[in-house]
Amino acid sequence: MELHQLKYLVAVADLGSFTAAAADLHVSQSGVSAQVAKLEHELGHRLFDRRARSVSITDAGLEVLPHARAALASVTAIGAVSDELSGMMRGSLRLGTVIGCTVPGYLAGFAAFRRSYPGVSVSVVEDNSDRLIVGLAAGRLDVALVAHAEDLPETVTALTVIREPLAAVVPTDHPWADRDTVSCADLAEATVLSLPAGTGVRSALTATCAAAHVDVTPSVAAYSPEAVLALVELGSGVGVLTATMADGRATLVAIPVADSVQTSLSLASASAPSAAARAMTAALTETLAPAR
C-alpha cells in the first residue's frame, strides 16, 4: 500500500470519477485506475463500482475512506513538525482562490508571504468554490479563499472576510436604478447575468429565490464578476452579484435583493495545516479585514 494510492482513492471518492480525479491530480486517468485497482487487489475488496458512465463507492470503500484521509493528514502533519524542528520554512504550498479574485488585501498578503518565505514554492489554483472546498477537505489544497452561502465542512477552519447579501447591478439609467430593493419576482422577469453553479453568489441566488418560491435561472453565467459587470454596462441584462463586487463602477448601481441569503468569502485552511499553510494564513489574515 502506497500513499499515492490513498490519494487517488480519496480524489475519486470526492470527485465522483476517475477522469475528474486524474485531471485534478494532473496524472493520467489510466494511472489512477491502475493504482486504485492495485489497492483493491492488496486489500481484497472492491472500493468502487465501475459502470459505463459513473463510478460509485462501495460499502468497503466507505469503511476505508476515513482511514485514507487520516493517513494523508498524518503525513502532512509530520512534514509540518519537521519544518518547525528545522527552524526554517521550505517545501511547497497549494493555494486556491475564487476565479478572478480582486479582494483588497489578497495580493498584498500573498506578496508579504513570498517576501518572508522565498524558500516555499506556491502553486495557485483558481476554481469555483465548491471544488476548492472539496480540495481542502481532501487535502489537495492547503489554504483557499472560498465563497459560500452554506456553512463550511467541519474538517476545515475558516476566517470570514466578507459577509453580505446579493445585489442586482444595473446601469445608472436603468428603470430600477432608484429602487430600494429588487425581488426575486422582479429578477424572474429580467435577463439575469450572474456567476456559475458552484460559486457562493450562485448558491445564495438559488437559495434566496427557492425561499421565495420563484425560479430564477441566469441567462448568462460568466466565470468572473468583471465579465458580468462589463456585460451589464453594455446593456446585456441585470447582474446579480454583491455590492462589494460592483464597487468603483460609477456607471452602475447595486440594489439590494430583498430577503437575500448572505454570501460569505472566507479564508479557509485544511485540518492539520503545514507550517507553510499556517504562515500563509497568518499573512493573508493580516491584510484581509475580517467580517463583523
Beta strands, then each sheet from edge to edge (+ up, - down):
strand 1: 48-50
strand 2: 55-57
strand 3: 91-98
strand 4: 120-127
strand 5: 143-148
strand 6: 156-164
strand 7: 166-171
strand 8: 192-194
strand 9: 220-221
strand 10: 238-242
strand 11: 252-256
strand 12: 263-270
sheet 1: 1+ 2-
sheet 2: 4+ 3+ 5+ 12- 6+
sheet 3: 9+ 8+ 10+ 7- 11+
end
